């Protein structure tokens, strides 16, 4: 049985992490970024993407955030439009 996680502004659904992202991020980095994401801190995305995310909060669109590891590697968090799945991944794994 899968549980919906709802700890912030929207439900995360099932949270998954890609193998590549597991290799280059620590659990602490993933949890910190996920906490920021679910609280509407979109990290290092463009102003256009921030605006899209803010609108998607109302219109049920996909949400995209971008963060950096302590070593400066970029990773993304994407929550699907229906809030069923949130994926933590590297940009090249998209």
C-alpha beads as a LAMMPS data file, in Angstrom:
LAMMPS data file: protein, C-alpha beads

94 atoms
93 bonds

1 atom types
1 bond types

-500.0 500.0 xlo xhi
-500.0 500.0 ylo yhi
-500.0 500.0 zlo zhi

Masses

1 110.0

Atoms # bond

1 1 1 0.000 0.000 0.000
2 1 1 1.311 3.450 -0.920
3 1 1 0.608 6.527 1.147
4 1 1 0.201 10.066 -0.126
5 1 1 2.657 12.462 1.511
6 1 1 1.177 15.872 2.296
7 1 1 3.435 18.090 4.363
8 1 1 3.327 21.482 2.669
9 1 1 1.416 23.445 0.078
10 1 1 0.523 20.455 -2.104
11 1 1 0.617 16.633 -2.000
12 1 1 3.805 15.012 -3.274
13 1 1 2.277 11.663 -4.139
14 1 1 4.798 8.847 -4.355
15 1 1 8.347 10.215 -4.063
16 1 1 10.963 8.492 -6.227
17 1 1 14.665 9.173 -6.770
18 1 1 16.514 8.175 -9.930
19 1 1 19.652 6.032 -9.626
20 1 1 21.921 8.804 -10.915
21 1 1 20.569 11.274 -8.414
22 1 1 20.970 8.746 -5.586
23 1 1 24.669 8.532 -6.452
24 1 1 25.420 12.261 -6.334
25 1 1 23.092 13.566 -3.610
26 1 1 23.009 12.833 0.082
27 1 1 19.804 11.959 1.890
28 1 1 20.100 15.271 3.733
29 1 1 20.332 17.200 0.446
30 1 1 17.307 15.401 -0.978
31 1 1 15.186 15.953 2.148
32 1 1 16.187 19.618 2.361
33 1 1 15.367 20.210 -1.315
34 1 1 12.089 18.286 -1.067
35 1 1 11.083 20.395 1.940
36 1 1 11.859 23.583 0.032
37 1 1 9.956 22.303 -3.026
38 1 1 6.771 21.393 -1.152
39 1 1 6.823 24.794 0.560
40 1 1 6.964 26.726 -2.721
41 1 1 10.695 27.578 -2.739
42 1 1 11.474 26.636 -6.327
43 1 1 15.228 27.036 -5.970
44 1 1 17.283 27.963 -9.020
45 1 1 14.684 27.939 -11.784
46 1 1 14.126 30.875 -14.118
47 1 1 11.669 33.637 -13.278
48 1 1 9.415 32.268 -16.025
49 1 1 9.440 28.800 -14.407
50 1 1 8.769 30.331 -10.984
51 1 1 5.734 32.111 -12.406
52 1 1 4.567 28.910 -14.109
53 1 1 4.919 27.011 -10.822
54 1 1 2.964 29.661 -8.932
55 1 1 0.176 29.457 -11.533
56 1 1 0.340 25.642 -11.515
57 1 1 -0.443 25.694 -7.803
58 1 1 -3.888 26.988 -8.775
59 1 1 -4.327 25.205 -12.109
60 1 1 -2.890 21.797 -11.173
61 1 1 0.069 22.031 -13.538
62 1 1 3.417 20.298 -13.225
63 1 1 5.840 21.769 -10.681
64 1 1 9.599 22.012 -11.300
65 1 1 12.311 23.032 -8.849
66 1 1 16.098 23.063 -9.234
67 1 1 18.702 22.797 -6.491
68 1 1 22.449 22.322 -6.098
69 1 1 24.321 19.683 -4.157
70 1 1 27.070 20.756 -1.765
71 1 1 29.527 20.009 -4.587
72 1 1 27.630 22.248 -7.024
73 1 1 25.824 19.592 -9.086
74 1 1 22.343 20.563 -10.232
75 1 1 19.336 18.330 -9.623
76 1 1 15.636 18.740 -10.198
77 1 1 12.437 17.902 -8.388
78 1 1 9.326 17.465 -10.525
79 1 1 5.823 16.939 -9.147
80 1 1 3.390 15.749 -11.796
81 1 1 0.277 17.775 -12.636
82 1 1 -2.033 15.364 -10.824
83 1 1 0.269 15.278 -7.746
84 1 1 0.551 11.490 -8.031
85 1 1 4.357 11.323 -8.265
86 1 1 7.298 13.511 -7.327
87 1 1 10.627 12.619 -8.919
88 1 1 14.072 13.736 -7.788
89 1 1 16.438 13.480 -10.736
90 1 1 19.430 14.862 -12.583
91 1 1 18.651 17.070 -15.604
92 1 1 20.321 14.560 -17.936
93 1 1 17.969 11.833 -16.661
94 1 1 14.866 13.724 -17.813

Bonds

1 1 1 2
2 1 2 3
3 1 3 4
4 1 4 5
5 1 5 6
6 1 6 7
7 1 7 8
8 1 8 9
9 1 9 10
10 1 10 11
11 1 11 12
12 1 12 13
13 1 13 14
14 1 14 15
15 1 15 16
16 1 16 17
17 1 17 18
18 1 18 19
19 1 19 20
20 1 20 21
21 1 21 22
22 1 22 23
23 1 23 24
24 1 24 25
25 1 25 26
26 1 26 27
27 1 27 28
28 1 28 29
29 1 29 30
30 1 30 31
31 1 31 32
32 1 32 33
33 1 33 34
34 1 34 35
35 1 35 36
36 1 36 37
37 1 37 38
38 1 38 39
39 1 39 40
40 1 40 41
41 1 41 42
42 1 42 43
43 1 43 44
44 1 44 45
45 1 45 46
46 1 46 47
47 1 47 48
48 1 48 49
49 1 49 50
50 1 50 51
51 1 51 52
52 1 52 53
53 1 53 54
54 1 54 55
55 1 55 56
56 1 56 57
57 1 57 58
58 1 58 59
59 1 59 60
60 1 60 61
61 1 61 62
62 1 62 63
63 1 63 64
64 1 64 65
65 1 65 66
66 1 66 67
67 1 67 68
68 1 68 69
69 1 69 70
70 1 70 71
71 1 71 72
72 1 72 73
73 1 73 74
74 1 74 75
75 1 75 76
76 1 76 77
77 1 77 78
78 1 78 79
79 1 79 80
80 1 80 81
81 1 81 82
82 1 82 83
83 1 83 84
84 1 84 85
85 1 85 86
86 1 86 87
87 1 87 88
88 1 88 89
89 1 89 90
90 1 90 91
91 1 91 92
92 1 92 93
93 1 93 94
